Amino acid sequence: MKPWDRLITDARLATLRADLEGYGAIEDAAIAFKDGRIAFAGAQSDLPAALDALAEHVQSANGHWLTPALIDCHTHLVFAGSRAPEFERRLQGVSYEQIAREGGGILATVAATRASSEEALLAAALPRARALRADGVATLEIKSGYGLDCDSERKMLRVARRIGDELGMTVRTTYLGAHALPREYAGQADDYIAAACGWLSALHAEGLVDAVDAFCEGIGFSPVQTRRMFEAARELGLPVKLHADQLSDLGGAALCAQFDGLSADHLEYVEENGVRAMAEHGTVAVLLPGAFHVLRETRLPPIALLRQHGVAMAVSTDLNPGTSPLQSLRLAMSLACTHFRITPEEALRGATTHAAKALGLADRGVLAVGLRADVAEWNIAHPAELSYWLGGDPLRRLFIAGHAVD
């Protein structure tokens, strides 16, 4: 028996290890996998024996760069229908808020998703997930929130689980019952939150929920209503995250941090007290430049404050049919660099190391011995190219738990 399952030689590693500077680069490197974990990641000259004695499969990377596989930590990937007409209306000057108040926006997708079968939802969602995987993504978060009744939320979460099974990706499911107020509860937001908390308990009992989210905003739910949802999550032992301070400052980031939230997402309007609370509780800031771009926003997230207080910044697609129809995490990284002025190194860490933290996953996002062997091999000359190129197909190979993805 050889000690390792697979050994990749002649590589350049962007390990993203905290004890190394910059990208954590190791030139003239090798990496090995055993039982789905990284067994070696270092200089090739440090290998303990002859190559053919070390692994069942030995192959050369031919000088390519290897990084942790990408992690998309905020998506609404399961939905039915399209909102392209709304995109046209917004370009003609109609605001997102006005469209939502007219019954469009999220509620339009709710109607289409409720009317769709589970099989139809899966068929529509799989190409989107495959596009992300072809972009180097091995771990994916998928939210519910386009059902807004128990059966439809269940249907969405079941589809999310099935996507992971079909594609061999890690899929983390997030219950977003507090996404919008459905028409049947018009004027009864408190009653709706009470019902949605009850659905959460049932869906969690079925093993369908990994975390809980809410949309805390003037066109969504109040901080008081959001707190009720978070308290229900806490009673079930579920972590929380929040669509926070995207369109106004309602103190969402600070509220999320009070519950030791995994992440507060969007954050264009967060103030320093919210950033301080996130830093104190280890809550990740998830930057979503796709929505910023599509909505043509002008208020930037406070990147300098996040850096000053040492808040980890993740980057995600926010893939959804209304405000971020973005099916490339690499493009999200590029948009974050261009719009938000983060560096390509920050963008790569944001789509790997910090994205893993935003999902509560400590076993991936860095190339280090003992961590999960989710690894991407890229045909690039420097890791900054992952944020530099708009489009293209630089992914050469993707390994998920040490297995090559076709």
N, C-alpha and C positions, 0 to 999 in steps of 0.2 A: 504494500500500500504506500503510495506517495503521499507526502504530508498535505498537499494542497490540491484543490480541484482544478484551478485555472491560474496561470501565471502570464501576465502581460509585461513584456520587456520593451526596451527602447522607447520609453515613454517620457513625457514631461508632465508632472503632476502639479495642478493647482489645488493643493490640499485644503486651503482655507483654515489651517490649524492656527489656533490662537497664539501658540508659542513661536510662530514664524512670522516674519514681516510680510507685508503686502498680501499677495495671493497665497502665501505659503508655498511658493514654488520650489520644486525639487527637479533639477535637470538630470538627464541620464538616469532615469528612474525605472522602477518596476513596481507592480502591484499584484497581489495574489489574493484569491478568494478561497474560502473553505466553509462549507455548509451555510452559504448565504451571507457570510461575514467577511470583512477584510482581514486577511491573515498577515499581510506584509504591505507596507507602503513606504518606500524609501529609495535610497540610491541603489542602483543595480549592483554596484560594487560591493554592497553589504549583504548580498544574497548568501545564504549559508552553505550552498553546495552547487554542483553543476546543474544547469537548467533542466536537463532531461530527468534528473533525479528528484525534482521538486514538485512537479505537478502532472496531472493526467493530461492537461491541455496547456501547451506553451505556444504563445503567439506574439508577434511583434506589433507594436503600435506605430512603427515606422516614424517615430519622432512626433507623433500627434500629442496634443494636449488632452489630459484626462481631468475631469472635475467631478465633484459630487453630481449625481443626477439632479435635475431641477425639481422644485417642489412648488406647485401652484396652490397657495393656502387660502384663496378666497374666490370661489366661483359659484355661479347659479346655472350650472351647465345643463340641468334637466328642465326642459320646458317645451311647450308646443307653440307653434305659430311663429310669426315674424312681426317686428314693429318697425320695419323699414319706412312705412308711411309717416310715422312719428318723427323719424330722422329727417325726412323732408320738411315737415312742419317746423321743427326746431330751426332748421336752416333758413326758414322764412320768417323767423322772429318770434315764434310761439314758445313760451317758456316750458320747461319740464314740469313745474308746479301747476301751470294752467292745464296742461294735458292731463295730468293726474287728477285734478279737480273735476275735469269734464268726464271722468270715467275711463280714460285711457291709461297709459302707463302700465303699472303693475297689474291693475285690475283687468286690462285687456288680455294679458298673458294668463291671468288666473282663469278667465273664461275658457280660453283655448286649452289649457292644461287640464282643467276639470273634465272637459269633453273628450279628452284623448285617453285611449286605453294604455295600460302598462306596457304592452308590447310596442305600441306606436311611439310612446315616449322613449323607450329604450332604443328603437330604431333611429329616432331623430338625434338622440344624445350620443350614441356611439361614435359617429364621425367626428364630433367635436372633441371627444376624449382622445380619439386616435390622432387628431391633429396636434393636440398637446403632447402626446407621447412621442410623435415624430419630431417634435421640437426639443426633446430631451427630458420631458417630465415623467417621473416615475411615481410620484406621490401627488395626490389630488384631493382637495376638499370640495365637497358638493353640498350646497344648501337646499333645503326645501323652501317653502314660502310662496309658491305659485299655486298652492292648493287651497289653503285657508279654510279647510274643513278637515276633519280627522281622516276620512277615507282618502281624500286627494293628497294630503300630506304623507300618509302612509305609502301611497302609490309612488310618489316621488322618491321617498327614501329607499323603498325597495329597488327602484331602478338604479339609484346610486350604488347600492350594494352590488347589484348585478353587473354594473360597469366594471367594478374592481375584479369580479370573478372572470368576466369575459376577456379582459385585457391584461390581466396579471399585474395591475397597478395596485398600490395602496390607495384606497379611497376612504377618507374620513367624512362622516356624514354630520351635518349640522342642521338642527331643527330651527327653522326661521318662521314659526307660526306668527310671530309679531312682526310681520313684514308690511302689511297694509290692512286696512279695515274693509272686509268684504261687504258687498251691497246689502246682504241680508242683515247685517249688523249696523247699518247706517245710523249714526247718532247714538250708538250703544257701545262705545269703545271699551268701557270698563267690563261690560258683560262679555264682550268678545275675548278680552284678555283672560277672564275667568275660564271661559270654555277652552281657550288655547292651552292654558296651564293643565287642564284635565287631559287634553289630547297628548300633551308631552308625557305625562305619567304612563299612559297606555302604550305609546310608541316606544318609550324607553324600555318598558317591560318586554316588548317584542324584540329587543336587541337592535333597534334601528337608529339609535341616536348616540353620537359620540360627544356632541357639544351643543350649546344653545346660543342663539344669536337673536338680535332684535334690531329694528330700524327706529332709533331714537331721534325724531326730527319733527318739525312742525307739521309736515304732511304724513308723518308716520305715527309714532306713539310717544307719549310724554315720558319724562324721567320717572314719574311715579308709577306709570303703567309698566315701564321697562323694569323697574325694581321688582315689581310683583312677579314678572317672568323669571328674573334672575333668582329670586327667592325660591321659586318652584324648582329651578334647576339645582340650587344648592341642596335642597331637601333630598334630591335624587342622587347627589354626589357627582353632578355633571359640571364640567367647566363651561365658562361663558366667554363670549366675545361680542363685539358690538359695532354696528354701523354708527359711527359717532362723529358728530360735529362736522358733517359734510356741507350742509347748506346754511347752518347757523350754529352758534355756541349755546347748547343746552346743558353743558356740563357732562356730556355723555362719556368722554374719556375718563374723567375723574370717577364717575359712577361705575364704569366697568372696572377700573382699578380697585375700587373698594371691595369688589367681589373677587379680587385676585384674577381678573380676566386674562385669558390667554393673549388677546389682542384687541386693540381699538383701531378701526379701519376707516379710511378716508382722511379725516382730521384736518381738512382745509381751514376750519374755523376754531380749532382748539387753542386755548390760551395757556399761559405758562403754568397756572395752577394745575391744569389737566396734565400737562407734560410732567410736572413734578410728581404727581400721583402715579402716573405710569412708571416712572423711573423707580419710585419707592416699592412698587408691587411687582416689578418685572414684567409689566404688560408690554407686548410688542406693538409698535406702530406699523400697520400695514398700509403701504402707499399703493394707490390705485389710479395710475396715470391714464388708464384707458377711459374711465368715466370723466376725468378732468378734461381729456382731449375731446371726447365726443360731445360733451356738454359745453365746450368752449369756455370753461371757467377761467377766472382770472385770479382768484384768491389761492395762493400757494400754501401747502402745508408748511408749518414752521420748521424747516429742516435744520436751521442753525440751532434752534432751541432743543430739538431732539438730540442733536449731536452734543450740545453743551451739557445736557443732563444724562447722557449715556443711554438713551433709549434705543434699543435694537430696532432697526428699520427693515421690514420685509417688503417685497415687491410682488404683486400678484396681478392677474389679468382682470379680475372681477367679471369674467365672461358671463354676459347676460344679454337678453334680446333687446333691452331698451336703451341702456346708457353706456354699455361697453361690449359691443359685439366683437370681442378681441380673442382670437384663437391661437395666439402665439405669446408665450411667456417671454421669449427673447425680445419680441417687439415691445412688450410692457417694460422690460429692463431698459431698452433704448429710450422709450418715452419718459421714463423716470429720470434718466440722465438729462434729457433735453429740456423737459418742462420743469423738473424739480431741482436740477443742478446737483444731483448726487453723482458720485464717481462710478465708473464701470466696476471698480472693485466693490463698492458698496452695493451696486446693483446685483452682482453675482452672489455676494453674501446674502443679500435680501431675498434671492430666489433659491437659496439653499439653506445655509446655516440658520438664518433668522426666520425663514419660512417654516423650518422644522420646529423651532421654538414656538411659533405662532399656532402650531397644531398640537403642541404638547408632546412632541416626538423627540426624544433625546438620543435616538439610535441612528441618526442619519444627518446628512448635510455637511459632513466633513470627511475627508479621506484620512482615516486613522484606524489603526488596528483595533478590532473588536466591534466596529460599527458595521451597520448593514451595508452590503456590497451593492448599493445603487450607484452606478458610475456611468458617466457619459464620456465618450471619446469624440473629439472634435477635430475637424480638418481646418485648423486655424493656426496662425503664426504667433498669436498672443491672446491671453484670456480677455483683454479689452474688446476684442473683435465680437464677442458674444453680445455686447451692447452697441457696437459700432455699425454692424451691417443691418440694414432694413430689409428683411426677407432673406432669401437664399436658403440653402440646405446644408449647413456645415456639420450636422450630426453624422458621424461615421458609424458608431455603434452605441447601443444602449444596453446596459446590464442592470437587471432588476433582481435583487437578492442573489447576485452572482451568475444569473442565467442571461445569455444573450437574447435580446428581443428581435424577432424577425421583422 
